[in-house]
C-alpha cells in the first residue's frame, strides 16, 4: 500500500491540543518529536550523546502524520486540513509539508479534497477550481482560500452561513470580525447586504478577502478591510466603532467572543443580530451566560459536531 506523510510543526503547547483533536477525528497514525521530551532525556539519560544535534536545538513539536493513498486516507486528510484551518483561525502558527507527493505542491495537493458544498437553504460553496453541479439552483459562493484560510468545510463556518440566511435582509450593514478568507462577508453580500467591514489580525487575510470579494463580483465600494487587533489597538477599535451594525459575524473562539462582548454590545443595533461561532460545546454555556448577564438575548443555538453557534440579539 502506498502512503504519504504530512509533516506539521507548531509550538509545544499548541501541539498538545492539536494531537487531542486529531485523535478525536480518528487520525491516529502519527509520530511526535517533542523538544520537552528531548530535554528531559538529556537531563536523565546516560545515552544523551546519541541524540542528534538538530534535535537538541529543536524548539517546536514535529508531527508526522501517515495516511494511506486511498479513500480512507483522503477522508483523514480532509479532517486534518479542517483542523489546521481552525488552528489558523485561532492565530496558531504552524508549517506544513507534504512528502512523497510527486509533481504537486502544497496548493495543488490539498485542492483535491474540496468540492462544492450546499450550505443552509440558499448557498453553495464552490472552490474556484471546481464546477457547479448540474441543475444547481443555489447561489454560488466561490472561494479560493489559499492554504491558510477557510473553505467553508468546517462546521463553524457552515453554522455561521446557515444562521446568516436566517437573519439577513436586503440592505443590511454587516461587520465580519475575524474574516479569514472573507467567506462570511462574501456570503452576506450575496444574500443582500448593503456593505460589509472585514476585520482580521492577519495581514494575509486582507488580501485573500479582497480577492474573494472580487471573484464573486462584489465591488470594492461595497466592502472595506481593516487589519489589526480590535482588543489591543485603539485605532482599530475606533474604526470599528464608527457606526453600529445590523449584523455582526464572529467565527473566532470562545475566549475572544467573551472578551469582545462589551464591544459587540456597543456596536450592535438594538434590533441587530450577532452570529457567534467557533465555540466548542464545552464552552457553550460560558459564552451564553456572559452575554445574558450583560442583558443581551441568546435567540437561537445551533450545533454541528462538537461546535456551536449562537444568534444573539441586542439589549432587551
C-alpha positions in Angstrom: 0.0 0.0 0.0 1.2 3.5 -0.8 1.5 6.1 1.9 2.2 9.8 2.1 3.3 11.7 5.1 2.2 15.2 6.2 4.7 17.0 8.5 3.4 19.7 10.8 5.5 21.8 13.1 4.0 24.0 15.8 4.6 25.2 19.4 4.5 22.5 22.1 1.5 24.0 23.9 -0.5 24.2 20.6 0.6 20.6 19.6 -0.9 19.1 22.8 -4.3 20.4 21.9 -3.9 19.6 18.2 -2.9 16.0 19.0 -6.1 15.5 21.1 -8.2 16.9 18.3 -6.6 14.6 15.7 -7.2 11.6 18.0 -10.9 12.5 18.3 -11.1 12.6 14.5 -9.6 9.1 14.2 -6.2 10.4 12.9 -4.1 8.1 14.9 -1.1 7.1 12.7 1.5 9.7 13.5 4.9 10.2 15.1 5.8 13.0 17.5 9.1 14.7 18.1 8.7 16.8 21.2 11.5 19.1 22.5 10.3 18.8 26.0 10.8 15.0 26.0 14.3 15.5 24.4 15.2 18.0 27.1 14.1 15.6 29.8 16.1 12.7 28.2 19.2 14.9 28.0 18.9 15.5 31.8 18.1 12.0 32.9 19.8 9.6 30.5 23.4 8.4 30.2 22.8 8.0 26.5 22.4 11.7 25.6 25.5 11.5 23.3 23.3 9.6 20.9 20.8 12.4 20.4 21.4 14.3 17.1 22.4 17.9 17.5 19.5 19.1 15.4 17.0 17.5 17.9 18.8 19.1 20.8 18.2 22.6 19.5 14.7 21.9 18.2 12.1 24.2 19.8 8.9 23.2 18.1 7.0 19.9 18.1 7.1 18.0 14.8 4.0 15.8 14.0 4.5 13.4 11.1 1.1 12.0 10.1 0.9 9.0 7.8 -2.1 8.5 5.5 -2.9 5.7 3.0 -3.3 6.8 -0.6 -6.9 5.6 -0.8 -10.4 6.8 0.1 -9.8 6.3 3.8 -6.6 8.4 3.6 -8.4 11.1 1.7 -11.1 11.4 4.4 -8.4 11.7 7.1 -6.5 14.4 5.2 -9.7 16.4 4.7 -10.3 16.2 8.5 -6.7 17.1 9.1 -6.9 20.2 6.9 -10.1 21.3 8.6 -8.3 21.1 12.0 -5.4 23.2 10.5 -7.9 25.8 9.2 -9.4 26.0 12.7 -5.9 26.4 14.2 -5.1 29.2 11.8 -8.3 31.0 12.7 -7.2 30.9 16.3 -3.9 32.5 15.4 -1.8 29.4 15.9 1.4 29.4 13.9 2.4 26.2 12.1 4.1 25.0 9.0 3.1 22.1 6.8 5.0 19.9 4.3 3.6 17.0 2.3 6.2 14.3 1.4 6.0 11.6 -1.2 3.8 13.8 -3.4 5.3 14.0 -6.9 4.8 16.9 -9.2 2.4 18.6 -6.8 3.0 21.4 -4.5 1.1 22.2 -1.3 -1.6 24.2 -3.0 -2.5 21.6 -5.6 -2.3 18.6 -3.3 -4.9 20.0 -0.9 -7.3 21.3 -3.5 -8.4 17.8 -4.4 -10.1 17.4 -1.0 -12.6 20.3 -1.5 -15.8 20.0 -3.6 -18.9 22.2 -3.9 -20.8 22.1 -0.6 -24.5 23.1 -0.2 -25.0 25.2 3.0 -28.3 26.2 4.5 -31.1 26.6 2.1 -29.7 29.2 -0.4 -25.9 28.9 -0.8 -23.5 26.5 -2.3 -19.8 27.0 -1.6 -17.8 26.4 -4.7 -14.0 26.3 -4.7 -12.7 28.4 -7.6 -11.2 25.3 -9.3 -14.5 23.3 -9.3 -17.6 23.4 -11.5 -21.1 23.7 -10.1 -23.3 20.5 -10.1 -25.7 20.2 -13.0 -29.1 21.7 -12.3 -27.8 23.8 -9.4 -30.3 26.5 -8.2 -28.4 27.7 -5.2 -26.4 31.0 -5.0 -22.8 30.1 -5.7 -20.3 31.4 -3.3 -16.9 31.0 -5.0 -14.0 30.8 -2.6 -10.2 30.5 -3.1 -8.9 30.2 0.5 -5.1 29.8 -0.1 -3.6 27.3 2.2 -4.2 29.2 5.4 -7.9 30.2 5.5 -11.3 28.5 5.4 -13.1 27.0 2.5 -16.4 26.5 4.4 -15.9 22.8 5.1 -15.6 23.4 8.8 -18.7 23.0 11.0 -18.3 26.5 12.4 -18.3 28.2 9.0 -21.3 26.2 7.9 -23.1 27.1 11.1 -22.4 30.8 10.5 -23.6 30.8 6.9 -26.8 28.9 7.8 -27.5 31.4 10.6 -26.7 34.3 8.3 -29.5 33.2 6.0 -31.9 33.4 8.9 -31.1 37.0 9.9 -30.0 38.6 6.6 -32.2 41.3 5.0 -31.8 43.5 1.9 -29.6 46.5 2.7 -28.1 45.3 6.0 -24.9 46.9 7.3 -22.5 44.0 8.3 -19.3 43.6 10.3 -17.3 40.4 9.8 -15.0 40.1 12.8 -12.1 37.7 12.2 -12.9 37.5 8.5 -10.2 35.0 7.4 -10.8 34.2 3.8 -13.8 36.6 3.7 -16.3 33.7 3.2 -18.9 35.1 5.7 -18.5 38.6 4.3 -19.0 37.3 0.7 -22.0 35.3 1.9 -23.5 38.4 3.5 -23.1 40.4 0.3 -24.6 37.6 -1.9 -27.6 37.3 0.5 -28.4 41.0 0.2 -26.2 43.1 2.5 -25.5 46.7 1.5 -21.9 46.8 2.7 -19.6 44.9 5.0 -16.5 45.8 7.1 -14.0 42.9 7.2 -11.6 42.8 10.2 -8.8 40.4 11.0 -5.5 40.4 12.8 -3.7 38.7 9.9 -2.4 40.8 7.0 -2.8 38.0 4.5 -6.5 37.8 5.4 -6.9 41.3 3.9 -5.5 40.2 0.5 -7.4 36.9 0.4 -10.7 38.6 1.4 -10.3 41.2 -1.3 -9.6 38.5 -3.9 -12.6 36.5 -2.9 -14.9 39.6 -2.9 -13.8 40.5 -6.5 -14.0 36.8 -7.5 -17.7 36.9 -6.6 -18.4 40.1 -8.5 -18.6 42.4 -5.4 -17.5 45.9 -6.0 -14.7 47.3 -3.8 -17.1 50.2 -3.0 -19.3 47.7 -1.1 -16.7 46.4 1.4 -13.8 47.6 3.5 -10.9 45.6 5.0 -9.3 46.5 8.3 -6.2 44.7 9.7 -5.4 44.7 13.4 -6.4 43.6 16.9 -9.5 45.4 17.9 -9.0 44.4 21.6 -5.4 45.8 21.8 -5.1 48.5 19.1 -7.1 51.7 19.8 -7.1 53.0 16.2 -8.6 49.7 15.1 -11.2 49.9 17.9 -12.1 53.4 16.9 -12.5 52.5 13.2 -14.8 49.6 14.1 -16.9 51.8 16.4 -17.6 54.5 13.8 -21.0 53.0 13.3 -23.5 50.4 14.5 -24.3 47.3 12.6 -27.4 45.3 11.7 -25.5 42.0 11.7 -22.1 41.0 13.1 -20.5 37.7 12.4 -17.7 36.4 14.6 -16.4 32.9 13.8 -13.5 33.0 16.2 -13.0 31.1 19.5 -14.9 31.2 22.8 -12.3 33.3 24.8 -12.3 36.0 22.2 -16.0 36.0 21.8 -16.4 36.5 25.5 -13.7 39.2 25.5 -15.5 41.1 22.7 -18.9 41.1 24.4 -18.7 44.8 25.5 -17.6 45.8 22.1 -20.3 43.9 20.3 -23.0 45.2 22.7 -21.8 48.8 21.9 -21.8 48.5 18.1 -24.8 46.2 17.5 -28.0 48.0 16.8 -30.8 47.2 19.3 -32.6 45.4 16.5 -29.4 43.8 15.3 -28.1 40.2 15.4 -24.7 38.8 16.4 -23.8 35.4 15.0 -21.1 34.0 17.2 -19.4 30.7 16.2 -16.2 28.8 16.7 -17.5 27.7 20.1 -16.6 24.2 21.3 -19.5 22.6 23.1 -17.7 22.5 26.4 -17.6 26.4 26.4 -21.2 27.0 25.1 -22.8 27.7 28.5 -19.9 30.0 29.5 -20.3 32.1 26.3 -24.1 32.1 26.6 -24.1 33.2 30.2 -21.6 36.0 29.5 -23.9 37.6 27.0 -27.1 37.1 29.0 -25.5 38.6 32.1 -24.9 41.8 30.0 -28.6 42.0 29.1 -28.3 40.6 25.6 -30.6 37.8 24.3 -29.5 34.4 23.0 -32.2 33.8 20.5 -31.0 30.6 18.8 -28.4 27.9 19.4 -27.3 25.6 16.6 -24.9 22.7 16.9 -22.9 20.6 14.4 -20.4 18.0 15.6 -18.6 19.4 18.6 -19.2 23.0 17.7 -22.0 25.5 18.5 -23.1 28.9 17.1 -25.4 31.5 18.7 -27.7 34.1 17.3 -27.7 36.9 19.9 -30.0 39.9 19.8 -29.2 43.4 21.1 -30.2 44.7 24.5 -33.6 43.6 25.9 
